[in-house]
């Protein structure tokens, strides 16, 4: 059986990105044969009005770009700790209600999973924004990505909302099934454009 290859976008402010990435991380931790690319996407930049400064020009005005840069630095330079840091940054925002634009929050969150937080933030200050911008703009241009979480496989890109989470300790079988079902729909049924429940069971 060949490995499943896909990419998935994230911005730590989105709860549906949190859900999707928890499923992906849970599956990977259980040994799922996936080749995953984690792609930063700035929701702030996606909502900049025409004629206004971009997030790339005024990053200090965006509440999510600092964490996104930190995530990319960890992804690229500390890949073994990326899953823990990724979960922790989502948790800081959605479970703890903390402010991701606060460097102290990012520093504490990264240190909490064993990362050299000062070094990560130094790398953020040394050009990580350019990396985030390049990847964001690449997939906007190639796949018309407009939000998170967008799942990308081949020439197809689909925005998907999963309603349930996969926290640490969750049964990986459900996560593996969900992720592979999504990728199969993305690649195998491109004719399906929209599938949305009219109400959400509570």
C-alpha positions as CSV (number, residue, x, y, z in Angstrom):
1,X,0.0,0.0,0.0
2,X,1.4,3.4,-1.0
3,X,1.6,6.2,1.5
4,X,-1.0,8.9,1.6
5,X,0.4,12.3,0.6
6,X,-1.2,15.5,1.4
7,X,-0.7,19.0,2.8
8,X,-2.9,20.9,5.3
9,X,-3.0,24.6,6.1
10,X,-3.1,26.1,9.6
11,X,-3.5,29.3,11.6
12,X,-3.6,28.7,15.3
13,X,-6.6,31.0,15.8
14,X,-9.0,28.7,13.9
15,X,-10.8,26.0,16.1
16,X,-11.5,23.9,13.0
17,X,-7.8,23.9,12.1
18,X,-7.1,22.7,15.7
19,X,-9.6,19.8,15.2
20,X,-8.1,18.8,11.9
21,X,-4.5,19.0,13.0
22,X,-5.2,17.0,16.1
23,X,-6.5,14.2,13.9
24,X,-3.5,14.4,11.7
25,X,-1.0,14.4,14.6
26,X,-2.9,11.6,16.3
27,X,-2.7,9.4,13.2
28,X,1.0,10.2,12.6
29,X,1.8,9.3,16.2
30,X,0.1,6.0,15.7
31,X,2.3,5.2,12.7
32,X,-0.1,6.1,9.9
33,X,1.7,5.9,6.5
34,X,1.2,9.5,5.6
35,X,3.5,12.1,3.9
36,X,2.2,15.3,5.4
37,X,3.2,18.9,4.7
38,X,2.1,21.4,7.3
39,X,1.5,24.7,5.6
40,X,1.2,28.1,7.3
41,X,-1.7,30.3,6.2
42,X,-2.3,33.8,7.6
43,X,-6.0,34.4,8.2
44,X,-5.1,38.0,9.0
45,X,-3.6,38.4,5.5
46,X,-6.6,36.7,3.9
47,X,-8.9,39.4,5.4
48,X,-6.8,42.5,4.7
49,X,-9.0,45.0,2.8
50,X,-7.8,46.4,-0.5
51,X,-5.6,49.4,0.0
52,X,-4.7,48.5,3.6
53,X,-1.2,47.4,4.8
54,X,-0.6,43.7,4.5
55,X,0.3,41.5,7.4
56,X,3.7,41.2,5.8
57,X,4.2,44.9,6.0
58,X,2.6,45.4,9.5
59,X,2.9,42.0,11.3
60,X,2.5,43.7,14.7
61,X,-1.1,44.5,13.8
62,X,-2.0,40.8,13.4
63,X,-2.8,38.7,16.4
64,X,-1.8,35.3,14.9
65,X,1.3,35.9,12.8
66,X,3.8,35.6,15.7
67,X,2.6,32.1,16.6
68,X,2.5,31.1,13.0
69,X,6.1,32.1,12.5
70,X,7.1,30.2,15.6
71,X,5.3,27.1,14.4
72,X,7.2,27.3,11.1
73,X,10.5,27.6,12.8
74,X,9.8,24.6,15.0
75,X,8.5,22.6,12.0
76,X,11.7,23.3,10.0
77,X,14.4,23.3,12.7
78,X,13.0,21.1,15.5
79,X,10.8,18.6,13.7
80,X,10.8,16.0,16.5
81,X,9.2,18.5,18.8
82,X,6.8,20.0,16.2
83,X,3.8,17.7,17.1
84,X,4.0,18.7,20.8
85,X,4.5,22.4,20.0
86,X,1.8,22.4,17.4
87,X,-0.7,20.9,19.9
88,X,0.5,23.3,22.6
89,X,0.1,26.4,20.5
90,X,-3.5,25.4,19.5
91,X,-4.2,24.7,23.2
92,X,-2.8,28.0,24.4
93,X,-5.4,29.8,22.2
94,X,-8.4,27.5,22.4
95,X,-8.2,25.7,25.7
96,X,-6.5,28.4,27.8
97,X,-7.8,31.5,26.0
98,X,-4.3,33.1,25.8
99,X,-3.1,35.8,23.5
100,X,-0.9,34.5,20.7
101,X,0.4,38.0,19.9
102,X,2.1,38.0,23.4
103,X,5.8,36.9,23.1
104,X,5.7,35.7,26.7
105,X,2.9,33.4,25.9
106,X,4.7,31.9,22.9
107,X,7.9,31.6,24.9
108,X,6.2,29.9,27.8
109,X,4.3,27.5,25.5
110,X,7.4,26.5,23.6
111,X,9.5,26.0,26.7
112,X,6.7,23.9,28.1
113,X,7.3,21.2,25.5
114,X,11.1,21.3,25.8
115,X,12.0,23.8,23.1
116,X,14.7,26.4,23.4
117,X,12.2,29.2,23.2
118,X,14.7,32.1,23.1
119,X,16.3,30.5,20.1
120,X,13.0,29.9,18.3
121,X,12.0,33.5,18.8
122,X,15.4,34.7,17.6
123,X,14.8,32.7,14.4
124,X,11.4,34.3,14.2
125,X,13.0,37.7,14.3
126,X,15.6,36.6,11.7
127,X,13.4,36.2,8.7
128,X,10.7,33.6,9.5
129,X,8.0,36.0,8.2
130,X,9.5,35.7,4.7
131,X,9.1,31.9,4.9
132,X,5.5,32.2,6.1
133,X,4.7,34.7,3.3
134,X,6.3,32.6,0.6
135,X,4.4,29.5,1.5
136,X,1.1,31.4,2.1
137,X,1.4,33.1,-1.3
138,X,2.6,30.0,-3.1
139,X,-0.6,28.0,-2.3
140,X,-2.9,31.0,-2.8
141,X,-1.5,31.2,-6.3
142,X,-1.3,27.5,-7.1
143,X,-4.5,26.2,-5.4
144,X,-6.5,29.4,-4.7
145,X,-6.3,28.6,-0.9
146,X,-8.4,31.1,1.1
147,X,-8.7,29.6,4.5
148,X,-7.9,26.9,7.1
149,X,-7.9,24.0,7.3
150,X,-7.5,23.5,3.6
151,X,-6.5,19.9,2.6
152,X,-4.3,19.8,-0.6
153,X,-3.5,16.7,-2.6
154,X,-2.2,16.8,-6.1
155,X,-3.9,19.6,-8.0
156,X,-7.0,19.6,-5.7
157,X,-7.6,21.7,-2.6
158,X,-10.6,21.4,-0.3
159,X,-11.7,23.3,2.8
160,X,-13.0,20.8,5.4
161,X,-14.5,21.3,8.8
162,X,-14.3,18.4,11.3
163,X,-16.5,18.9,14.3
164,X,-14.7,16.5,16.7
165,X,-11.3,16.7,18.3
166,X,-8.5,14.2,18.8
167,X,-6.7,15.2,22.0
168,X,-3.7,13.3,23.3
169,X,-4.7,9.8,24.2
170,X,-7.6,9.6,21.7
171,X,-8.2,6.4,19.8
172,X,-6.1,6.8,16.6
173,X,-8.4,4.6,14.6
174,X,-11.0,7.3,14.2
175,X,-8.5,9.9,13.3
176,X,-6.8,7.7,10.7
177,X,-10.2,6.8,9.2
178,X,-11.3,10.5,9.1
179,X,-8.0,11.7,7.5
180,X,-7.9,9.0,4.9
181,X,-11.5,9.5,4.0
182,X,-11.0,13.2,3.5
183,X,-7.9,12.7,1.3
184,X,-9.8,10.0,-0.7
185,X,-12.6,12.5,-1.4
186,X,-10.2,15.2,-2.3
187,X,-8.4,13.1,-4.8
188,X,-11.0,10.6,-5.9
189,X,-14.2,12.6,-6.1
190,X,-13.3,16.2,-7.3
191,X,-16.9,16.5,-8.7
192,X,-18.1,16.9,-5.1
193,X,-17.9,20.6,-4.4
194,X,-20.0,21.2,-1.3
195,X,-21.4,18.8,1.4
196,X,-22.7,20.6,4.4
197,X,-25.2,19.6,7.1
198,X,-28.0,22.0,7.6
199,X,-27.7,21.8,11.3
200,X,-25.2,20.6,13.9
201,X,-26.3,17.9,16.3
202,X,-25.6,18.9,19.9
